[in-house]
Every structure is written in structure tokens, then in C-alpha cells.
Amino acid sequence: MSQLEKLTLSLLVTQISFIDGTQLYNDILCKMPRLHTFNFNIITKNVKCHQELLRSSYDIRRTFIERGYHVDCYIDCYSREVNKCHVYSLPFITEYMFMVSNNFPGGLFMSVRKLQLYDFFLPFEHDFFARLSQAFPLLNILNVINVNKQKKKLTRQQDEHEQTSSIIEYPHLMHLLLHCVHIDYMKQFLFESNARLPCLNKLSAQYEDVMTATENFTSDAARANCAKLRHITLYSKPTVYPENFHDCFPSLVNKLMS
């Protein structure tokens, strides 16, 4: 490894403290004297420490900047035993970013095609998804993992202009994975009053969640986005589908057994 000149590192690790620029240099980089290009995406999770003793994102970021790296960083502090730090080099060059939570600071990530959202403690609200659509304009695959009910849903009391301007467009999103979510996230993406998905092709989800969100496959609000789907993977699916199922998903390539 002493001859290595370029390195791209994607790392998810559990340890007693957040990985910072100093540790990374002492453990890895100092052993690579010829290294001139280093790109990284590092998540340290399940760090056990009182919140008042945790280092800040500013502190973590500074240890990388002092080594000459352009980075961004955010920290999730939930409890004494559940704390996470996500630090990554900029510009971000890889196609996949994972375990993105509510504290994600945003930016512009032109390389990312696949994104995993993961937060078991706080809900993802509508404005969070709006920021994501701007941060990841070429996103193809989105996996949402969140079982928390949304608290700031769009309301029918909004006037027509507010409703139109609040619709989030994902111009390149083809595959949605929603098999570990609260029902609110099914509605967040399937209801055309929330999301415009011109390239949506595939959905992976729990059968009961899809059925509930679409009001037993009859909801007009979900009709436009559901009609685009050509492939669907359903978990805990029934042996017999209701007659409205195929009306809700008329474009399926391989009709499911009924």
C-alpha cells in the first residue's frame, strides 16, 4: 500500500469515538507517502458518550481541513448510546450515499445515483425531501428507512398556488424502495400532490402499506404515479389480489398472479 497514489474509501464502522482526520492519518494515510488523491465517505455509528462530551461537527471538520481536505460533516446525537458522525470529501465522486439522516446539511451531489435515507428517531418531513431533490438531481434509486409518522404534512387547506409550488419533482428517479417505512412515506411519493415522478419504473414495498396508502388501490391521488410502474416487488403479499389492483397498476410488465 505504500505505493498507492489514489484511494476511494467508503467506510461504516462502530467504535468508541468518531473517526476524524487525525486518526485517519495516523492509522492509514501516513503509511501511503505517494498518495495524492483521496476521496472518502465515512460513517461512525453507535458511539457511546454523553452528548455534552461529544465533539462537534466543526471539530471533526477542522481535523480534515488541517490535513488539506475539503469536507463536510454532520452529527446525529440521539442518546448516550446512539450517536453517529458522517464525514465525506468534496466534491463527492461516488454513486452511492448511505445512512443519510435528518441532519444532512445539503449541497450538490452530481455523482450520486443511489441514496439510502435512514433515521429511526426523527421523521423525514416534506421540506427535507424538497432539499434532497435539489441536492441529488440525478438520483435513480431511493431507499427510505423510517418508521416515524410525519408531523408536517401538506394540508388540503393550502391554496392552489401553494399546492403546486410544494410538489417535489424527481426527474430521474426510477426505483423506490419503501419496505421499511411509515405509511406517510408511501403517500409522500405516491400522491401526485406531493411528488412528480416522470421516470418512476419500479416500487419495492410492503403489500399492506401500498394497499392502505392507495385506499385499497382506488385512490385518485395515487393514480398517476402508480400508473407509471412497470415492476413492483411486494412483501407479505396475498395469494389473491383484489380486482382493483391491476386497475391501480395498469403498466405492470408481468401481471402478478391473482
C-alpha contacts under 8 A as a table, 3 or more apart, distances in Angstrom:
res1	aa1	res2	aa2	distance
1	M	4	L	5.23
1	M	31	K	7.41
1	M	32	M	6.28
2	S	31	K	5.92
2	S	32	M	4.49
2	S	33	P	6.32
2	S	34	R	6.91
3	Q	32	M	6.62
3	Q	33	P	7.46
3	Q	34	R	5.93
3	Q	35	L	7.62
4	L	7	L	7.36
4	L	32	M	6.25
4	L	34	R	6.13
4	L	35	L	5.67
5	E	32	M	7.75
5	E	34	R	5.27
5	E	35	L	3.92
5	E	36	H	5.53
5	E	37	T	6.50
6	K	35	L	5.78
6	K	36	H	6.23
6	K	37	T	4.69
6	K	38	F	5.96
7	L	35	L	7.52
7	L	37	T	6.26
7	L	38	F	4.92
7	L	39	N	6.34
8	T	38	F	5.86
8	T	39	N	4.66
8	T	40	F	5.60
9	L	38	F	7.78
9	L	39	N	6.24
9	L	40	F	4.55
9	L	41	N	6.29
9	L	42	I	7.65
10	S	40	F	5.69
10	S	41	N	4.77
10	S	42	I	5.88
11	L	40	F	7.86
11	L	41	N	6.27
11	L	42	I	4.73
11	L	43	I	6.20
12	L	42	I	6.03
12	L	43	I	4.84
12	L	44	T	6.07
12	L	45	K	7.50
13	V	42	I	7.98
13	V	43	I	6.35
13	V	44	T	5.06
13	V	45	K	6.33
14	T	44	T	5.65
14	T	45	K	5.12
14	T	46	N	5.96
14	T	47	V	6.91
15	Q	18	F	7.38
15	Q	44	T	6.97
15	Q	45	K	7.27
15	Q	46	N	7.27
15	Q	47	V	6.15
16	I	46	N	7.99
16	I	47	V	5.23
16	I	48	K	6.29
17	S	44	T	7.72
17	S	47	V	5.74
17	S	48	K	7.71
18	F	44	T	5.62
18	F	45	K	7.91
18	F	47	V	7.03
18	F	84	K	7.71
18	F	85	C	6.31
19	I	23	Q	6.28
19	I	24	L	6.88
19	I	42	I	7.88
19	I	44	T	6.42
20	D	23	Q	5.56
20	D	24	L	6.22
20	D	60	I	5.47
20	D	61	R	7.72
20	D	63	T	6.20
20	D	64	F	6.92
21	G	24	L	5.09
21	G	25	Y	6.08
21	G	60	I	7.21
21	G	61	R	7.88
21	G	63	T	4.73
21	G	64	F	4.41
21	G	67	R	7.08
22	T	25	Y	5.22
22	T	26	N	6.19
22	T	63	T	6.07
22	T	64	F	7.39
23	Q	26	N	5.13
23	Q	27	D	5.90
24	L	27	D	5.34
24	L	28	I	5.67
24	L	29	L	6.43
25	Y	28	I	5.48
25	Y	29	L	4.44
25	Y	30	C	5.44
26	N	29	L	6.55
26	N	30	C	5.81
27	D	30	C	7.12
27	D	31	K	7.80
28	I	31	K	5.74
28	I	32	M	7.25
29	L	32	M	5.31
29	L	33	P	7.55
29	L	35	L	7.75
30	C	33	P	6.39
32	M	35	L	5.49
35	L	38	F	7.24
39	N	88	Y	7.75
39	N	89	S	5.65
39	N	90	L	7.79
39	N	92	F	7.55
39	N	93	I	7.50
40	F	88	Y	5.45
40	F	89	S	5.44
41	N	86	H	7.50
41	N	87	V	6.12
41	N	88	Y	4.31
41	N	89	S	6.62
41	N	97	M	7.94
42	I	86	H	5.81
42	I	87	V	5.40
42	I	88	Y	6.10
43	I	84	K	7.02
43	I	85	C	5.59
43	I	86	H	4.47
43	I	87	V	6.53
44	T	47	V	7.20
44	T	84	K	5.59
44	T	85	C	5.22
44	T	86	H	6.63
45	K	82	V	7.36
45	K	83	N	6.06
45	K	84	K	4.30
45	K	85	C	6.51
46	N	81	E	6.10
46	N	82	V	4.76
46	N	83	N	5.25
46	N	84	K	6.09
47	V	81	E	6.17
47	V	82	V	6.12
47	V	83	N	5.09
47	V	84	K	6.45
48	K	80	R	5.52
48	K	81	E	4.17
48	K	82	V	6.39
48	K	83	N	6.77
49	C	53	L	6.59
49	C	54	L	6.48
49	C	80	R	5.08
49	C	81	E	6.37
49	C	83	N	7.83
50	H	53	L	5.41
50	H	54	L	6.60
50	H	79	S	7.47
50	H	80	R	4.90
51	Q	54	L	5.17
51	Q	77	C	6.61
51	Q	79	S	7.17
51	Q	80	R	6.48
55	R	59	D	6.17
55	R	60	I	7.06
56	S	59	D	5.19
56	S	60	I	6.50
56	S	75	I	7.25
57	S	60	I	5.11
57	S	61	R	5.96
57	S	73	C	5.71
57	S	74	Y	5.36
57	S	75	I	5.97
57	S	85	C	7.88
58	Y	61	R	5.13
58	Y	62	R	6.06
58	Y	73	C	7.82
59	D	62	R	5.21
59	D	63	T	6.64
60	I	63	T	5.49
60	I	64	F	7.02
60	I	73	C	7.32
61	R	64	F	5.45
61	R	65	I	6.31
61	R	71	V	6.55
61	R	72	D	6.49
61	R	73	C	6.14
61	R	87	V	7.65
62	R	65	I	4.96
62	R	66	E	6.05
63	T	66	E	5.37
63	T	67	R	6.79
64	F	67	R	5.18
64	F	68	G	6.61
64	F	69	Y	5.45
64	F	70	H	7.37
64	F	71	V	7.03
65	I	68	G	4.98
65	I	69	Y	4.92
65	I	70	H	6.09
65	I	71	V	7.19
66	E	69	Y	7.36
69	Y	89	S	6.97
70	H	89	S	5.85
70	H	90	L	5.50
70	H	91	P	7.87
71	V	87	V	6.91
71	V	88	Y	5.56
71	V	89	S	4.33
71	V	90	L	5.24
72	D	87	V	5.82
72	D	88	Y	5.77
72	D	89	S	6.63
72	D	90	L	7.13
73	C	85	C	7.26
73	C	86	H	5.60
73	C	87	V	4.25
73	C	88	Y	6.55
73	C	105	P	7.99
74	Y	85	C	6.01
74	Y	86	H	5.60
74	Y	87	V	6.69
74	Y	103	N	6.42
74	Y	104	F	6.35
74	Y	105	P	7.03
75	I	83	N	7.39
75	I	84	K	5.68
75	I	85	C	4.46
75	I	86	H	6.39
75	I	103	N	7.05
76	D	83	N	5.55
76	D	84	K	5.05
76	D	85	C	6.41
76	D	101	S	7.80
76	D	103	N	6.68
77	C	82	V	6.76
77	C	83	N	4.70
77	C	84	K	6.69
78	Y	81	E	7.89
78	Y	82	V	5.56
78	Y	83	N	5.90
78	Y	121	F	7.53
79	S	82	V	5.13
79	S	83	N	6.69
80	R	83	N	7.29
88	Y	92	F	7.21
89	S	92	F	5.91
90	L	93	I	7.78
91	P	109	F	7.61
92	F	109	F	6.27
92	F	111	S	6.94
93	I	109	F	7.97
93	I	111	S	5.51
93	I	112	V	7.57
94	T	97	M	7.62
94	T	111	S	5.90
94	T	112	V	6.26
95	E	111	S	5.27
95	E	112	V	4.04
95	E	113	R	5.09
95	E	114	K	6.19
96	Y	112	V	5.47
96	Y	113	R	6.21
96	Y	114	K	4.80
96	Y	115	L	5.84
97	M	100	V	7.26
97	M	112	V	6.80
97	M	114	K	6.61
97	M	115	L	5.11
97	M	116	Q	6.44
98	F	115	L	5.81
98	F	116	Q	4.54
98	F	117	L	6.66
98	F	118	Y	7.81
99	M	116	Q	5.56
99	M	117	L	5.36
99	M	118	Y	4.80
99	M	119	D	7.71
100	V	104	F	6.38
100	V	115	L	7.87
100	V	116	Q	6.28
100	V	117	L	4.71
100	V	118	Y	5.67
100	V	119	D	7.70
101	S	104	F	5.74
101	S	117	L	6.01
101	S	118	Y	5.53
101	S	119	D	5.39
102	N	119	D	7.07
102	N	122	L	7.18
102	N	123	P	7.80
102	N	124	F	6.58
102	N	128	F	7.37
106	G	131	R	6.87
106	G	132	L	7.18
106	G	135	A	5.89
107	G	135	A	5.32
108	L	134	Q	7.24
108	L	135	A	4.47
108	L	136	F	6.40
109	F	112	V	5.85
109	F	135	A	5.78
109	F	136	F	5.35
109	F	137	P	7.61
110	M	135	A	7.99
110	M	136	F	6.30
110	M	137	P	6.70
110	M	138	L	6.41
111	S	138	L	7.57
112	V	115	L	7.14
112	V	136	F	6.47
112	V	138	L	6.88
112	V	139	L	6.19
113	R	136	F	7.80
113	R	138	L	6.07
113	R	139	L	4.32
113	R	140	N	5.03
113	R	141	I	6.31
114	K	139	L	6.07
114	K	140	N	5.98
114	K	141	I	4.61
114	K	142	L	5.96
114	K	143	N	7.99
115	L	139	L	7.38
115	L	141	I	6.34
115	L	142	L	5.05
115	L	143	N	6.24
116	Q	142	L	6.03
116	Q	143	N	4.67
116	Q	144	V	5.99
116	Q	145	I	7.58
117	L	142	L	7.74
117	L	143	N	6.16
117	L	144	V	4.83
117	L	145	I	5.87
117	L	146	N	7.80
118	Y	144	V	6.41
118	Y	145	I	4.83
118	Y	146	N	6.15
119	D	122	L	6.12
119	D	123	P	7.22
119	D	124	F	7.94
119	D	145	I	6.54
119	D	146	N	5.41
120	F	123	P	7.76
120	F	145	I	7.47
120	F	146	N	5.35
120	F	147	V	6.31
120	F	148	N	6.86
121	F	148	N	7.07
122	L	148	N	6.39
123	P	146	N	6.78
123	P	147	V	7.64
123	P	148	N	4.98
123	P	149	K	6.11
123	P	150	Q	5.40
123	P	151	K	7.45
124	F	128	F	6.12
124	F	129	F	7.31
124	F	146	N	7.55
124	F	148	N	7.99
124	F	150	Q	6.59
125	E	128	F	5.30
125	E	129	F	6.79
125	E	150	Q	5.88
125	E	151	K	7.10
125	E	152	K	6.11
125	E	153	K	7.29
126	H	129	F	5.31
126	H	130	A	6.38
126	H	152	K	7.07
126	H	153	K	6.79
126	H	154	L	7.68
126	H	188	Q	7.45
127	D	130	A	4.85
127	D	131	R	6.35
128	F	131	R	5.25
128	F	132	L	6.37
129	F	132	L	4.91
129	F	133	S	6.28
129	F	168	I	7.58
130	A	133	S	5.32
130	A	134	Q	6.75
130	A	168	I	5.81
131	R	134	Q	5.28
131	R	135	A	6.20
132	L	135	A	4.90
132	L	136	F	5.93
133	S	136	F	5.48
133	S	137	P	5.78
133	S	168	I	7.16
133	S	169	E	6.90
133	S	170	Y	6.03
134	Q	137	P	5.64
136	F	139	L	5.52
137	P	170	Y	7.23
137	P	171	P	7.43
137	P	172	H	7.56
138	L	171	P	7.49
138	L	172	H	5.74
138	L	173	L	7.64
139	L	142	L	7.37
139	L	170	Y	7.55
139	L	172	H	5.87
139	L	173	L	5.58
140	N	172	H	5.48
140	N	173	L	4.17
140	N	174	M	5.17
140	N	175	H	6.42
141	I	173	L	6.00
141	I	174	M	6.10
141	I	175	H	4.79
141	I	176	L	6.10
141	I	177	L	7.78
142	L	173	L	7.44
142	L	175	H	6.45
142	L	176	L	5.20
142	L	177	L	6.13
143	N	176	L	6.13
143	N	177	L	4.50
143	N	178	L	6.28
144	V	177	L	6.31
144	V	178	L	5.59
144	V	179	H	7.98
144	V	180	C	7.17
144	V	181	V	6.75
145	I	178	L	7.08
145	I	179	H	7.73
145	I	180	C	5.21
145	I	181	V	5.48
146	N	180	C	6.50
146	N	181	V	4.80
146	N	182	H	6.42
147	V	180	C	6.81
147	V	181	V	4.67
147	V	182	H	4.39
148	N	181	V	7.63
148	N	182	H	5.89
149	K	182	H	6.03
149	K	183	I	7.73
149	K	184	D	6.32
150	Q	153	K	6.40
150	Q	184	D	6.32
154	L	158	Q	7.71
154	L	194	N	7.91
155	T	158	Q	5.94
156	R	159	D	7.93
158	Q	161	H	7.97
158	Q	162	E	5.77
158	Q	163	Q	6.05
159	D	162	E	5.37
159	D	163	Q	6.27
160	E	163	Q	5.15
160	E	164	T	6.20
161	H	164	T	5.21
161	H	165	S	6.10
162	E	165	S	5.26
162	E	166	S	6.04
163	Q	166	S	5.25
163	Q	167	I	6.67
163	Q	193	S	6.94
164	T	167	I	5.60
164	T	193	S	7.53
166	S	194	N	6.97
167	I	192	E	7.59
167	I	193	S	5.95
167	I	194	N	4.78
167	I	195	A	5.25
167	I	196	R	6.69
168	I	194	N	6.14
168	I	195	A	4.70
168	I	196	R	6.02
169	E	195	A	5.73
169	E	196	R	4.59
169	E	197	L	6.21
170	Y	173	L	5.52
170	Y	195	A	7.48
170	Y	196	R	6.34
170	Y	197	L	5.49
170	Y	198	P	7.51
171	P	196	R	7.75
171	P	197	L	6.23
171	P	198	P	6.02
171	P	199	C	6.59
172	H	197	L	7.71
172	H	198	P	7.41
172	H	199	C	5.74
172	H	200	L	7.83
173	L	176	L	7.67
173	L	197	L	6.62
173	L	198	P	7.84
173	L	199	C	5.86
173	L	200	L	5.81
174	M	199	C	5.31
174	M	200	L	4.19
174	M	201	N	4.97
174	M	202	K	6.26
175	H	200	L	6.26
175	H	201	N	6.01
175	H	202	K	4.66
175	H	203	L	5.83
175	H	204	S	7.87
176	L	200	L	7.86
176	L	202	K	6.35
176	L	203	L	4.92
176	L	204	S	6.24
177	L	203	L	6.03
177	L	204	S	4.71
177	L	205	A	6.25
178	L	181	V	5.80
178	L	185	Y	7.57
178	L	186	M	7.05
178	L	203	L	7.53
178	L	204	S	5.92
178	L	205	A	4.83
178	L	206	Q	7.53
179	H	204	S	6.12
179	H	205	A	3.93
179	H	206	Q	5.17
179	H	235	Y	7.48
180	C	205	A	7.57
180	C	206	Q	7.79
181	V	184	D	7.88
181	V	185	Y	6.41
181	V	186	M	7.74
182	H	185	Y	5.94
182	H	186	M	7.51
183	I	186	M	5.30
183	I	187	K	6.76
183	I	209	D	5.84
183	I	212	T	7.65
183	I	213	A	6.53
184	D	187	K	5.21
184	D	188	Q	6.10
184	D	213	A	7.96
185	Y	188	Q	4.63
185	Y	189	F	6.41
186	M	189	F	5.62
186	M	190	L	5.84
186	M	191	F	8.00
186	M	209	D	7.16
186	M	210	V	6.93
186	M	213	A	6.23
187	K	190	L	5.11
187	K	191	F	5.25
187	K	194	N	7.76
187	K	213	A	5.95
187	K	222	A	7.77
188	Q	191	F	6.18
188	Q	194	N	5.67
188	Q	195	A	6.79
189	F	192	E	7.43
189	F	194	N	6.45
189	F	195	A	5.37
190	L	194	N	7.72
190	L	195	A	6.98
190	L	221	A	7.79
190	L	222	A	5.10
190	L	225	N	5.65
190	L	226	C	6.66
191	F	194	N	5.53
191	F	195	A	6.36
191	F	221	A	5.05
191	F	222	A	4.44
191	F	223	R	7.79
191	F	225	N	7.05
192	E	195	A	5.05
192	E	196	R	5.84
192	E	221	A	6.03
192	E	222	A	6.16
192	E	224	A	6.65
192	E	225	N	6.48
193	S	196	R	7.92
193	S	221	A	7.05
196	R	225	N	7.54
197	L	200	L	5.43
197	L	225	N	6.57
198	P	228	K	7.92
199	C	228	K	7.70
200	L	225	N	7.33
200	L	228	K	6.08
200	L	229	L	6.21
201	N	228	K	6.21
201	N	229	L	4.59
201	N	230	R	5.36
201	N	231	H	6.29
202	K	229	L	5.52
202	K	230	R	6.17
202	K	231	H	4.66
202	K	232	I	5.46
202	K	233	T	7.85
203	L	229	L	7.10
203	L	231	H	6.62
203	L	232	I	4.83
203	L	233	T	6.21
204	S	232	I	5.89
204	S	233	T	4.58
204	S	234	L	5.94
204	S	235	Y	7.88
205	A	209	D	7.18
205	A	210	V	6.99
205	A	233	T	6.45
205	A	234	L	5.26
205	A	235	Y	6.22
206	Q	209	D	5.33
206	Q	210	V	6.49
206	Q	234	L	5.38
206	Q	235	Y	4.62
206	Q	236	S	6.34
206	Q	237	K	7.50
207	Y	210	V	5.30
207	Y	211	M	6.16
207	Y	234	L	5.20
207	Y	235	Y	5.69
207	Y	236	S	6.00
207	Y	237	K	5.29
207	Y	238	P	7.94
208	E	211	M	5.07
208	E	212	T	6.04
208	E	236	S	7.68
208	E	237	K	7.78
209	D	212	T	5.18
209	D	213	A	6.02
210	V	213	A	5.19
210	V	214	T	6.07
210	V	217	F	7.82
211	M	214	T	5.37
211	M	215	E	5.99
211	M	216	N	4.68
211	M	217	F	5.83
212	T	215	E	5.08
212	T	216	N	5.98
213	A	216	N	7.69
214	T	217	F	4.69
214	T	218	T	5.95
214	T	219	S	4.85
214	T	221	A	7.93
214	T	222	A	6.23
215	E	218	T	5.58
215	E	219	S	5.52
216	N	219	S	7.61
216	N	244	N	7.43
216	N	245	F	7.85
217	F	244	N	5.70
217	F	245	F	5.60
217	F	247	D	7.73
217	F	248	C	5.52
218	T	223	R	7.90
218	T	244	N	6.68
218	T	248	C	6.74
219	S	222	A	5.62
219	S	223	R	6.39
220	D	223	R	5.00
220	D	224	A	7.82
221	A	224	A	7.45
222	A	225	N	5.83
222	A	226	C	6.00
223	R	226	C	5.26
223	R	227	A	5.88
223	R	248	C	6.29
224	A	227	A	5.31
224	A	228	K	6.94
225	N	228	K	5.56
225	N	229	L	7.32
226	C	229	L	5.57
226	C	248	C	6.30
226	C	249	F	5.67
227	A	248	C	6.36
227	A	249	F	5.05
227	A	250	P	5.81
227	A	251	S	6.09
228	K	249	F	7.55
228	K	251	S	6.32
229	L	232	I	6.99
229	L	249	F	6.49
229	L	251	S	5.98
229	L	252	L	6.18
230	R	249	F	7.86
230	R	251	S	5.09
230	R	252	L	3.98
230	R	253	V	5.25
231	H	252	L	5.59
231	H	253	V	6.44
231	H	254	N	7.54
232	I	252	L	7.49
234	L	237	K	5.78
238	P	241	Y	6.40
239	T	257	M	7.70
239	T	258	S	6.92
240	V	257	M	7.30
240	V	258	S	4.76
241	Y	245	F	6.40
241	Y	257	M	7.76
241	Y	258	S	5.27
242	P	245	F	5.59
242	P	258	S	7.96
243	E	246	H	6.74
243	E	247	D	7.57
244	N	247	D	5.15
244	N	248	C	6.32
245	F	248	C	5.27
245	F	249	F	6.46
246	H	249	F	4.88
246	H	250	P	5.41
246	H	255	K	7.87
247	D	250	P	5.42
249	F	252	L	6.11
252	L	255	K	5.88
